[in-house]
Structure formats: C-alpha cells, structure tokens
Amino acid sequence: MHDDFTTIAWTPQGTIRLIDQTRLPLEEVYLECGTVDEVAHAIRTLQVRGAPAIGIAAAMGLALGARTIRETDHAAFCAALEQVGDQLIRTRPTAVNLAWAIRRMLGVARQSRELPVADLKARLTAEAEAMREEDIRINRAIGGHGQALVPNPARILTHCNAGGLATAGYGTAIGVIRAAAEAGKRIKIWVDETRPLLQGARLTAWELTKAGIPATLITDNMAGHFMQRGEVDLVVVGADRIARNGDAANKIGTYSVAVLARAHGIPFYVAAPISTLDLSLSSGKEIPIEERAQTEVTEIGGRRLAPVGMRAANPAFDVTPASYLDAIITERGIARAPYDESLPRLSGEA
Ligand code: MRU
C-alpha cells in the first residue's frame, strides 16, 4: 500500500516541493521552496510538520543553503553551513529529528574534506535525498514490527498525525496501522481530532480515507467514553523526542490518552524511528516544550471563539512518562522497560 501523495521531494529544478499541510484536507496544494528562508518559514508555520518530516525538510533546506555559500575553502564553507543549520534548528524546539538531521548533514560536510566545495554541495543534496528515501524504509520496518502487536480484529485509537504526512511517507504510528491493514487484519481506527490545530481531523482523517482504512473521527474528550465501553483495543501514537528513560514527548493530549488507556487496561504503544531518541536526556523533564501562539487556541481556522483579550495557554506537546508505555516500536525492533537499557541497546550505543 503506497501513499498516494508525496509529502516532500526534490523537483527536477533542484527546489523542494512540499504538500502544504495547512491547506489540507480542503485543498491538496503543493508549494515550492527555493531558499532556506522559505524552508524555515514552512517548518515554523507547519506547512510541513511531524518530527521525521521536519528533519528531512531541514536536511533538504541545508542542502539548498549550501548552494548559496560562496566560500571555496572547506573550513570556511563548513562554518557558513553551521550558521544555516542554526537557523533551521531554531524553527521548532521539541522534535529532536530536526537537530539530528542537521548534525548528520554537517557530519557529511566535515568528513568530505577531500571534495572540492562544488562537489560537496552536490553530495549534500544527495545525502538529503538518501535520508528521505531511508525514512520511508524505516517507517515500513516500524510498521512491520508494530503490526505484530495488533490483534485481529482490532479497534485502534491514534492521536495527532504520525502518518505519511508527518514523515517522508508511510508514517510511524500510521505505518503500524497501514502494515496491519496490509497484513489483512480487520482494523477500525478512532481518530482523535487533536485540538488546537486538528492534525487528527484534518490530516489523519484525510490519509486514512485516501488509504481506504475504516476510521471514525472523535473529539479529544470522547476517548475515555469509548475506552470505558470496551471499544478501543489499543492505542498507537508517534513521538517527537524520547528521553533515555523512555519518557516520550508527543502532541499535546497524548499524555491524557495514555493515562486513560492505563486506567482501562488498554495497551499504549509509541512508534518512532531511532532518530527520535535523545539519549543525552535522562528524563522527559528535560525535553523543551514548544509554546505556540495563543490565537491557535482562541481561534479555529482564523475564526475567533474566545472573548477578545482572553489569555490562552498553548503548549504544543506533552510528555508521557515511560511507566504508561507498553512498548516503543522502532525500525530495529520493539523496546520494552527498562528503557534505559533497551533504548541504548537498540540505538547501537551500548
Ligand atoms: O506540531 P506537529 O504537528 O509537528 O506535531 C506532530 C506530532 O506530535 C506527531 O505525533 C509526531 O511528530 C510524530 S510524527 C511521525
């Protein structure tokens, strides 16, 4: 089963083509980014969003930026490239894939001392493309491992969008769902709408409909009701950053779903690539949480809901403590508690 859309890709002209996620599901519009500023803007405004997708976008953005650097000396070129990387890393703080992708690209640049700078620029474009293609393979592997945890039949609840749109394709949590469907399992998905920006209602609903996977949209506050009635068999969500102890940051509202799942004895799984692990953080308390504009809460789709002057809080992510997770599904296999042993082992650190 292939996605029938392309989240992000190089154009033949060497620019970046992105599906504009702020316009979905009403319009399927693609935009073209030819400069680092345009890529940074697309990430900041969520035209491209989801941890792996913003990592790939940043890598491609860095390759774009590299082409405009005039320095021909290798060290001076790398110094200029680091500045471009800093600009891209500053766009969004929570998903660690962004910094991971920039680090990998800068590593390639630093190690390619023997290449003339002109060739190094082409090498960086190729590296970003390799990361994009690799991400799809990774998600298929996550799907393969994760679908083994899905009973047949199954009613699966997911929060936010961890699908093809949030990655280079196929998805992480939705990758598990796609793989279960491909394995012939009879599945039905509960889609949390995911206020404030409605990634569930707009994006997950769009993807699942396109894929022909039966799905029902619910508002976030309905999850407990359906769990209490025995209508949810498991929960699978993505992640933006996972600390060494397994604490996982994901879209705001994920923690509430995890607590509800535990209260009802429902398995709760996080599906994420190894690049989402941040083993330098001992716990989720150290994960920076992005605070976004108050208008995302006081308005919906640009239409004001709350009284003028009303303050609103808008943390974009929350942290689910590892004790609420039944497993973390990665491309290298399934990690279980104690995560401070299983995650370093899977990441190849140990
Ligand atoms: O603010 P967003 O839309 O970028 O948040 C996205 C999420 O929280 C996803 O669940 C997460 O990045 C995992 S995507 C495979």
Residues whose N, C-alpha, C, O or C-beta is under 5 A from the ligand:
A	BS01	MRU	R49 G50 A51 P52 H159 C160 N161 A162 G163 A166 T172 Q199 G238 A239 D240 N250 K251
